[in-house]
Amino acid sequence: MWQQLINWIEKHAIACSFQKYFGITCPGCGMQSSLIALLKGEILTSILLYPALLPILFSMVFLILHIKFNFSWGYKILKTLFIICFLLILIPYLLKVGNI
Protein backbone atom coordinates (compact mmCIF):
# COMPACT_ATOMS: atom_id res chain seq x y z
CA MET A 1 0.00 0.00 0.00
CA TRP A 2 2.83 2.41 0.86
CA GLN A 3 4.42 1.80 -2.56
CA GLN A 4 1.04 2.45 -4.20
CA LEU A 5 0.85 5.84 -2.46
CA ILE A 6 4.37 6.72 -3.63
CA ASN A 7 3.55 5.60 -7.19
CA TRP A 8 0.34 7.65 -7.16
CA ILE A 9 2.17 10.78 -5.97
CA GLU A 10 4.89 10.30 -8.60
CA LYS A 11 2.28 9.79 -11.34
CA HIS A 12 0.25 12.85 -10.32
CA ALA A 13 3.12 15.24 -9.61
CA ILE A 14 2.34 18.79 -10.68
CA ALA A 15 4.75 20.75 -12.85
CA CYS A 16 5.79 24.17 -11.53
CA SER A 17 3.65 26.84 -13.21
CA PHE A 18 5.95 29.60 -11.94
CA GLN A 19 8.91 28.03 -13.71
CA LYS A 20 6.85 27.40 -16.84
CA TYR A 21 5.70 31.02 -17.18
CA PHE A 22 8.64 32.96 -15.75
CA GLY A 23 11.56 30.70 -16.60
CA ILE A 24 12.99 30.55 -13.08
CA THR A 25 12.32 28.15 -10.24
CA CYS A 26 9.99 29.12 -7.42
CA PRO A 27 10.81 28.85 -3.71
CA GLY A 28 8.73 25.67 -3.55
CA CYS A 29 10.45 23.84 -6.40
CA GLY A 30 11.79 20.53 -5.18
CA MET A 31 9.21 20.00 -2.45
CA GLN A 32 7.36 17.21 -4.30
CA SER A 33 10.59 15.38 -5.12
CA SER A 34 11.73 15.80 -1.53
CA LEU A 35 8.45 14.39 -0.21
CA ILE A 36 8.70 11.37 -2.53
CA ALA A 37 12.30 10.76 -1.39
CA LEU A 38 11.19 11.03 2.25
CA LEU A 39 8.34 8.55 1.70
CA LYS A 40 10.87 6.16 0.14
CA GLY A 41 13.00 6.46 3.28
CA GLU A 42 15.75 8.48 1.60
CA ILE A 43 16.05 11.12 4.33
CA LEU A 44 19.38 12.62 3.26
CA THR A 45 18.22 12.91 -0.35
CA SER A 46 15.02 14.54 0.87
CA ILE A 47 16.97 17.11 2.87
CA LEU A 48 19.28 17.85 -0.05
CA LEU A 49 16.37 18.30 -2.46
CA TYR A 50 14.39 20.64 -0.20
CA PRO A 51 15.90 21.47 3.20
CA ALA A 52 12.70 23.00 4.57
CA LEU A 53 10.45 19.96 4.12
CA LEU A 54 11.08 18.24 7.46
CA PRO A 55 10.76 21.46 9.50
CA ILE A 56 7.57 22.32 7.60
CA LEU A 57 6.08 18.90 8.35
CA PHE A 58 7.13 19.15 12.00
CA SER A 59 5.60 22.65 12.20
CA MET A 60 2.32 21.39 10.77
CA VAL A 61 2.16 18.52 13.27
CA PHE A 62 3.05 20.83 16.16
CA LEU A 63 0.46 23.39 14.99
CA ILE A 64 -2.26 20.74 15.01
CA LEU A 65 -1.20 19.61 18.50
CA HIS A 66 -1.12 23.23 19.71
CA ILE A 67 -4.63 23.86 18.37
CA LYS A 68 -5.88 20.67 20.04
CA PHE A 69 -4.13 21.06 23.42
CA ASN A 70 -3.49 24.85 23.55
CA PHE A 71 0.05 24.72 24.95
CA SER A 72 0.86 27.88 26.93
CA TRP A 73 4.30 28.03 25.27
CA GLY A 74 3.14 26.77 21.86
CA TYR A 75 3.06 30.13 20.10
CA LYS A 76 6.73 30.75 20.93
CA ILE A 77 7.74 27.39 19.47
CA LEU A 78 5.56 27.94 16.41
CA LYS A 79 7.01 31.39 15.83
CA THR A 80 10.53 29.97 16.03
CA LEU A 81 9.64 27.07 13.72
CA PHE A 82 8.08 29.43 11.18
CA ILE A 83 11.21 31.60 11.17
CA ILE A 84 13.40 28.51 10.68
CA CYS A 85 11.17 27.30 7.84
CA PHE A 86 11.23 30.73 6.21
CA LEU A 87 15.03 30.85 6.35
CA LEU A 88 15.35 27.27 5.08
CA ILE A 89 13.19 28.20 2.11
CA LEU A 90 14.69 31.62 1.40
CA ILE A 91 18.44 30.98 1.75
CA PRO A 92 18.68 27.90 -0.54
CA TYR A 93 16.37 29.62 -3.03
CA LEU A 94 18.55 32.72 -3.19
CA LEU A 95 21.65 30.54 -3.56
CA LYS A 96 19.98 28.56 -6.36
CA VAL A 97 18.71 31.64 -8.21
CA GLY A 98 22.09 33.35 -7.84
CA ASN A 99 23.75 30.43 -9.65
CA ILE A 100 21.58 30.68 -12.76
BARO-32790 format. One record per atom (N, C-alpha, C, O): residue number from 1; atom name; z, x, y. Coordinates in steps of 0.05 Angstrom, whole numbers, always signed. Each point is the difference from the previous one (the first is absolute). Layout:
% BARO-32790
[r NUM,'CA',[Z,X,Y]]
...
END
This chain:
% BARO-32790
[r 1,'N',[+0,+16,-24]]
[r 1,'CA',[+0,-16,+24]]
[r 1,'C',[+0,+17,+25]]
[r 1,'O',[-14,-6,+20]]
[r 2,'N',[+30,+28,-20]]
[r 2,'CA',[+1,+18,+23]]
[r 2,'C',[-27,+11,+6]]
[r 2,'O',[-9,+1,+23]]
[r 3,'N',[-5,+8,-44]]
[r 3,'CA',[-27,+11,+3]]
[r 3,'C',[-20,-21,+11]]
[r 3,'O',[-18,+7,+15]]
[r 4,'N',[+22,-32,-23]]
[r 4,'CA',[-17,-21,+10]]
[r 4,'C',[+4,-4,+30]]
[r 4,'O',[-19,-4,+15]]
[r 5,'N',[+44,+6,-6]]
[r 5,'CA',[+6,-2,+29]]
[r 5,'C',[-14,+23,+15]]
[r 5,'O',[-12,-4,+21]]
[r 6,'N',[+15,+28,-31]]
[r 6,'CA',[-13,+23,+12]]
[r 6,'C',[-30,-3,+1]]
[r 6,'O',[-12,+5,+21]]
[r 7,'N',[+0,-14,-43]]
[r 7,'CA',[-29,-4,-1]]
[r 7,'C',[-8,-21,+20]]
[r 7,'O',[-21,+2,+13]]
[r 8,'N',[+37,-24,-11]]
[r 8,'CA',[-7,-21,+19]]
[r 8,'C',[+1,+10,+29]]
[r 8,'O',[-18,-6,+16]]
[r 9,'N',[+38,+21,-9]]
[r 9,'CA',[+3,+11,+27]]
[r 9,'C',[-24,+19,+5]]
[r 9,'O',[-11,-1,+22]]
[r 10,'N',[+4,+18,-41]]
[r 10,'CA',[-22,+19,+4]]
[r 10,'C',[-26,-16,+4]]
[r 10,'O',[-17,+8,+16]]
[r 11,'N',[+13,-29,-31]]
[r 11,'CA',[-25,-15,+1]]
[r 11,'C',[-2,-16,+26]]
[r 11,'O',[-22,-4,+11]]
[r 12,'N',[+45,-5,+0]]
[r 12,'CA',[+0,-16,+24]]
[r 12,'C',[+8,+15,+25]]
[r 12,'O',[+8,-12,+20]]
[r 13,'N',[-10,+38,-21]]
[r 13,'CA',[+8,+16,+24]]
[r 13,'C',[-19,-7,+23]]
[r 13,'O',[-24,-4,-3]]
[r 14,'N',[+36,+3,+27]]
[r 14,'CA',[-15,-7,+24]]
[r 14,'C',[-8,+25,+15]]
[r 14,'O',[+16,+18,+4]]
[r 15,'N',[-41,-17,+4]]
[r 15,'CA',[-10,+22,+16]]
[r 15,'C',[+11,-2,+28]]
[r 15,'O',[+5,-22,+10]]
[r 16,'N',[-1,+44,+3]]
[r 16,'CA',[+11,+1,+27]]
[r 16,'C',[-20,-10,+21]]
[r 16,'O',[-20,+14,+5]]
[r 17,'N',[+25,-36,+7]]
[r 17,'CA',[-18,-11,+21]]
[r 17,'C',[+0,+17,+25]]
[r 17,'O',[-21,+4,+13]]
[r 18,'N',[+44,+8,-7]]
[r 18,'CA',[+2,+17,+24]]
[r 18,'C',[-19,+24,-3]]
[r 18,'O',[-14,+7,+19]]
[r 19,'N',[+15,+5,-43]]
[r 19,'CA',[-17,+23,-4]]
[r 19,'C',[-30,-8,-1]]
[r 19,'O',[-17,+14,+10]]
[r 20,'N',[+12,-37,-20]]
[r 20,'CA',[-28,-10,-2]]
[r 20,'C',[-12,-4,+28]]
[r 20,'O',[-23,+7,+5]]
[r 21,'N',[+39,-19,+13]]
[r 21,'CA',[-11,-7,+26]]
[r 21,'C',[+3,+22,+21]]
[r 21,'O',[-16,+2,+18]]
[r 22,'N',[+37,+14,-20]]
[r 22,'CA',[+5,+21,+20]]
[r 22,'C',[-6,+28,-9]]
[r 22,'O',[-1,+19,+16]]
[r 23,'N',[-3,-15,-42]]
[r 23,'CA',[-7,+26,-10]]
[r 23,'C',[+23,+20,-3]]
[r 23,'O',[-5,+23,-7]]
[r 24,'N',[+29,-32,+11]]
[r 24,'CA',[+23,+18,-4]]
[r 24,'C',[+21,-15,-17]]
[r 24,'O',[+0,-25,-1]]
[r 25,'N',[+16,+39,-13]]
[r 25,'CA',[+20,-13,-17]]
[r 25,'C',[+22,-13,+17]]
[r 25,'O',[+4,+8,+23]]
[r 26,'N',[+8,-28,-34]]
[r 26,'CA',[+23,-13,+13]]
[r 26,'C',[+26,+12,-10]]
[r 26,'O',[+0,+14,-20]]
[r 27,'N',[+22,-20,+34]]
[r 27,'CA',[+26,+10,-9]]
[r 27,'C',[+8,-10,-27]]
[r 27,'O',[+19,+12,-12]]
[r 28,'N',[-31,-33,+1]]
[r 28,'CA',[+7,-10,-26]]
[r 28,'C',[-18,+9,-22]]
[r 28,'O',[+5,-6,-24]]
[r 29,'N',[-26,+21,+30]]
[r 29,'CA',[-18,+10,-20]]
[r 29,'C',[+15,+18,-20]]
[r 29,'O',[+14,+18,+7]]
[r 30,'N',[-18,-24,-32]]
[r 30,'CA',[+13,+15,-21]]
[r 30,'C',[+23,-15,-13]]
[r 30,'O',[+11,+8,-21]]
[r 31,'N',[-2,-30,+33]]
[r 31,'CA',[+23,-15,-10]]
[r 31,'C',[-6,-13,-27]]
[r 31,'O',[+17,+1,-18]]
[r 32,'N',[-41,-12,+15]]
[r 32,'CA',[-7,-13,-26]]
[r 32,'C',[-1,+21,-22]]
[r 32,'O',[+10,-4,-22]]
[r 33,'N',[-23,+26,+28]]
[r 33,'CA',[-2,+22,-20]]
[r 33,'C',[+27,+10,-7]]
[r 33,'O',[+6,+6,-24]]
[r 34,'N',[+11,-3,+43]]
[r 34,'CA',[+27,+10,-4]]
[r 34,'C',[+16,-20,-17]]
[r 34,'O',[+15,+8,-18]]
[r 35,'N',[-18,-34,+23]]
[r 35,'CA',[+14,-20,-16]]
[r 35,'C',[-10,+1,-29]]
[r 35,'O',[+16,-2,-19]]
[r 36,'N',[-42,+5,+15]]
[r 36,'CA',[-11,+1,-28]]
[r 36,'C',[+11,+25,-14]]
[r 36,'O',[+8,-2,-23]]
[r 37,'N',[-7,+25,+37]]
[r 37,'CA',[+11,+24,-12]]
[r 37,'C',[+30,-4,-7]]
[r 37,'O',[+9,+9,-21]]
[r 38,'N',[+6,-22,+39]]
[r 38,'CA',[+28,-5,-5]]
[r 38,'C',[+4,-18,-25]]
[r 38,'O',[+17,+5,-16]]
[r 39,'N',[-34,-26,+14]]
[r 39,'CA',[+2,-18,-23]]
[r 39,'C',[-7,+14,-26]]
[r 39,'O',[+10,-7,-21]]
[r 40,'N',[-27,+28,+23]]
[r 40,'CA',[-7,+15,-24]]
[r 40,'C',[+21,+21,-6]]
[r 40,'O',[-1,+14,-21]]
[r 41,'N',[+21,-11,+38]]
[r 41,'CA',[+22,+19,-5]]
[r 41,'C',[-6,+27,+12]]
[r 41,'O',[+15,+19,-5]]
[r 42,'N',[-36,-16,+21]]
[r 42,'CA',[-7,+25,+13]]
[r 42,'C',[+13,+1,+27]]
[r 42,'O',[-13,-4,+21]]
[r 43,'N',[+39,+10,-20]]
[r 43,'CA',[+16,-1,+24]]
[r 43,'C',[-9,+21,+21]]
[r 43,'O',[-4,-6,+23]]
[r 44,'N',[+0,+30,-32]]
[r 44,'CA',[-9,+22,+18]]
[r 44,'C',[-27,-7,+12]]
[r 44,'O',[-4,+4,+24]]
[r 45,'N',[-14,-13,-40]]
[r 45,'CA',[-27,-8,+10]]
[r 45,'C',[+3,-22,+20]]
[r 45,'O',[-14,+0,+21]]
[r 46,'N',[+31,-19,-26]]
[r 46,'CA',[+4,-23,+18]]
[r 46,'C',[+10,+10,+27]]
[r 46,'O',[-9,-9,+21]]
[r 47,'N',[+28,+28,-22]]
[r 47,'CA',[+11,+10,+25]]
[r 47,'C',[-21,+16,+16]]
[r 47,'O',[-1,-2,+24]]
[r 48,'N',[-15,+17,-38]]
[r 48,'CA',[-21,+16,+13]]
[r 48,'C',[-22,-18,+12]]
[r 48,'O',[-11,+6,+21]]
[r 49,'N',[+5,-28,-34]]
[r 49,'CA',[-20,-19,+10]]
[r 49,'C',[+9,-15,+25]]
[r 49,'O',[-15,-3,+19]]
[r 50,'N',[+40,-6,-20]]
[r 50,'CA',[+11,-15,+23]]
[r 50,'C',[+30,+3,+1]]
[r 50,'O',[+15,-14,-14]]
[r 51,'N',[-6,+34,+29]]
[r 51,'CA',[+29,+7,+0]]
[r 51,'C',[+19,-23,+7]]
[r 51,'O',[+24,+1,-7]]
[r 52,'N',[-33,-21,+22]]
[r 52,'CA',[+17,-21,+9]]
[r 52,'C',[+5,-22,-20]]
[r 52,'O',[+17,-18,+4]]
[r 53,'N',[-32,+18,-26]]
[r 53,'CA',[+1,-23,-19]]
[r 53,'C',[+29,-4,-11]]
[r 53,'O',[+10,-23,+1]]
[r 54,'N',[+2,+43,-12]]
[r 54,'CA',[+26,-3,-12]]
[r 54,'C',[+21,-9,+20]]
[r 54,'O',[+15,-19,-5]]
[r 55,'N',[-14,+31,+29]]
[r 55,'CA',[+19,-10,+20]]
[r 55,'C',[-6,-29,+9]]
[r 55,'O',[+19,-15,+6]]
[r 56,'N',[-44,+8,-5]]
[r 56,'CA',[-7,-28,+7]]
[r 56,'C',[+10,-19,-21]]
[r 56,'O',[+12,-21,+6]]
[r 57,'N',[-17,+28,-31]]
[r 57,'CA',[+10,-17,-22]]
[r 57,'C',[+30,-2,+0]]
[r 57,'O',[+12,-22,-4]]
[r 58,'N',[+2,+45,+8]]
[r 58,'CA',[+29,+0,+1]]
[r 58,'C',[+10,-17,+24]]
[r 58,'O',[+19,-15,-3]]
[r 59,'N',[-33,+17,+26]]
[r 59,'CA',[+8,-16,+23]]
[r 59,'C',[-3,-30,-5]]
[r 59,'O',[+17,-16,+8]]
[r 60,'N',[-38,+9,-22]]
[r 60,'CA',[-5,-29,-6]]
[r 60,'C',[+22,-10,-19]]
[r 60,'O',[+11,-22,+4]]
[r 61,'N',[-4,+37,-24]]
[r 61,'CA',[+21,-8,-19]]
[r 61,'C',[+27,-2,+15]]
[r 61,'O',[+15,-19,-3]]
[r 62,'N',[-9,+39,+20]]
[r 62,'CA',[+25,+0,+15]]
[r 62,'C',[+1,-23,+20]]
[r 62,'O',[+21,-13,+3]]
[r 63,'N',[-44,+7,+9]]
[r 63,'CA',[-1,-23,+19]]
[r 63,'C',[+6,-26,-14]]
[r 63,'O',[+15,-17,+10]]
[r 64,'N',[-26,+13,-34]]
[r 64,'CA',[+5,-24,-15]]
[r 64,'C',[+30,-2,-7]]
[r 64,'O',[+12,-21,+2]]
[r 65,'N',[-1,+44,-11]]
[r 65,'CA',[+29,+0,-7]]
[r 65,'C',[+17,-5,+25]]
[r 65,'O',[+20,-14,-2]]
[r 66,'N',[-28,+25,+25]]
[r 66,'CA',[+15,-4,+25]]
[r 66,'C',[-1,-30,+8]]
[r 66,'O',[+20,-11,+9]]
[r 67,'N',[-43,-1,-12]]
[r 67,'CA',[-3,-29,+7]]
[r 67,'C',[+18,-16,-18]]
[r 67,'O',[+13,-19,+8]]
[r 68,'N',[-13,+26,-34]]
[r 68,'CA',[+16,-16,-20]]
[r 68,'C',[+30,+4,+4]]
[r 68,'O',[+15,-19,-1]]
[r 69,'N',[-6,+45,+5]]
[r 69,'CA',[+28,+5,+0]]
[r 69,'C',[+12,+6,+28]]
[r 69,'O',[+24,+3,+3]]
[r 70,'N',[-41,+0,+17]]
[r 70,'CA',[+8,+4,+28]]
[r 70,'C',[+20,+23,+3]]
[r 70,'O',[+23,-4,+9]]
[r 71,'N',[-32,+28,-17]]
[r 71,'CA',[+17,+24,+2]]
[r 71,'C',[+7,+5,+30]]
[r 71,'O',[-18,-3,+17]]
[r 72,'N',[+43,+10,-11]]
[r 72,'CA',[+8,+4,+28]]
[r 72,'C',[-14,+25,+11]]
[r 72,'O',[-4,+2,+24]]
[r 73,'N',[-3,+17,-41]]
[r 73,'CA',[-13,+25,+9]]
[r 73,'C',[-30,+0,-7]]
[r 73,'O',[-13,+21,+5]]
[r 74,'N',[+3,-43,-15]]
[r 74,'CA',[-28,-1,-9]]
[r 74,'C',[-20,+5,+22]]
[r 74,'O',[-20,+13,-5]]
[r 75,'N',[+25,-23,+29]]
[r 75,'CA',[-20,+3,+22]]
[r 75,'C',[-3,+30,+7]]
[r 75,'O',[-22,+8,+8]]
[r 76,'N',[+44,+7,-9]]
[r 76,'CA',[-2,+29,+6]]
[r 76,'C',[-18,+14,-21]]
[r 76,'O',[-16,+17,+7]]
[r 77,'N',[+20,-24,-32]]
[r 77,'CA',[-16,+13,-21]]
[r 77,'C',[-29,-9,+3]]
[r 77,'O',[-18,+17,-3]]
[r 78,'N',[+14,-42,+8]]
[r 78,'CA',[-28,-10,+3]]
[r 78,'C',[-14,+14,+23]]
[r 78,'O',[-23,+7,-2]]
[r 79,'N',[+37,-5,+24]]
[r 79,'CA',[-11,+13,+24]]
[r 79,'C',[-8,+29,-7]]
[r 79,'O',[-22,+9,+7]]
[r 80,'N',[+39,+5,-21]]
[r 80,'CA',[-5,+28,-8]]
[r 80,'C',[-24,+1,-19]]
[r 80,'O',[-18,+16,+3]]
[r 81,'N',[+18,-34,-22]]
[r 81,'CA',[-23,-1,-20]]
[r 81,'C',[-26,-6,+14]]
[r 81,'O',[-21,+11,-7]]
[r 82,'N',[+21,-30,+26]]
[r 82,'CA',[-24,-6,+15]]
[r 82,'C',[-11,+23,+16]]
[r 82,'O',[-24,+5,+1]]
[r 83,'N',[+42,+10,+11]]
[r 83,'CA',[-8,+24,+15]]
[r 83,'C',[-12,+21,-19]]
[r 83,'O',[-20,+12,+6]]
[r 84,'N',[+33,-8,-29]]
[r 84,'CA',[-10,+19,-20]]
[r 84,'C',[-28,-9,-9]]
[r 84,'O',[-18,+17,-2]]
[r 85,'N',[+15,-42,-4]]
[r 85,'CA',[-26,-11,-9]]
[r 85,'C',[-21,+4,+22]]
[r 85,'O',[-23,+9,-6]]
[r 86,'N',[+30,-15,+30]]
[r 86,'CA',[-19,+4,+23]]
[r 86,'C',[-9,+29,+2]]
[r 86,'O',[-24,+5,+3]]
[r 87,'N',[+43,+13,-5]]
[r 87,'CA',[-7,+29,+2]]
[r 87,'C',[-17,+9,-24]]
[r 87,'O',[-18,+16,+3]]
[r 88,'N',[+25,-27,-27]]
[r 88,'CA',[-15,+8,-24]]
[r 88,'C',[-28,-12,+0]]
[r 88,'O',[-17,+8,-16]]
[r 89,'N',[+12,-28,+32]]
[r 89,'CA',[-27,-11,+3]]
[r 89,'C',[-15,+15,+22]]
[r 89,'O',[-23,+8,-3]]
[r 90,'N',[+37,-5,+26]]
[r 90,'CA',[-13,+12,+23]]
[r 90,'C',[-7,+30,-3]]
[r 90,'O',[-23,+7,+6]]
[r 91,'N',[+42,+9,-15]]
[r 91,'CA',[-5,+29,+0]]
[r 91,'C',[-23,+7,-20]]
[r 91,'O',[-18,+15,+9]]
[r 92,'N',[+18,-24,-34]]
[r 92,'CA',[-23,+7,-17]]
[r 92,'C',[-26,-12,+11]]
[r 92,'O',[-21,+13,-4]]
[r 93,'N',[+22,-36,+16]]
[r 93,'CA',[-25,-12,+11]]
[r 93,'C',[-11,+18,+23]]
[r 93,'O',[-24,+6,+0]]
[r 94,'N',[+41,+3,+18]]
[r 94,'CA',[-9,+17,+21]]
[r 94,'C',[-10,+27,-10]]
[r 94,'O',[-20,+11,+10]]
[r 95,'N',[+32,-1,-31]]
[r 95,'CA',[-9,+25,-12]]
[r 95,'C',[-27,-4,-13]]
[r 95,'O',[-18,+17,+1]]
[r 96,'N',[+14,-40,-14]]
[r 96,'CA',[-25,-6,-14]]
[r 96,'C',[-23,-5,+21]]
[r 96,'O',[-22,+11,-4]]
[r 97,'N',[+28,-26,+25]]
[r 97,'CA',[-20,-6,+20]]
[r 97,'C',[-7,+26,+15]]
[r 97,'O',[-23,+3,+8]]
[r 98,'N',[+42,+14,-3]]
[r 98,'CA',[-5,+25,+14]]
[r 98,'C',[-17,+19,-15]]
[r 98,'O',[-12,+18,+12]]
[r 99,'N',[+9,-22,-39]]
[r 99,'CA',[-16,+18,-16]]
[r 99,'C',[-28,-10,-5]]
[r 99,'O',[-15,+11,-16]]
[r 100,'N',[+8,-33,+30]]
[r 100,'CA',[-27,-11,-4]]
[r 100,'C',[-21,+19,+9]]
[r 100,'O',[-24,-6,-1]]
END
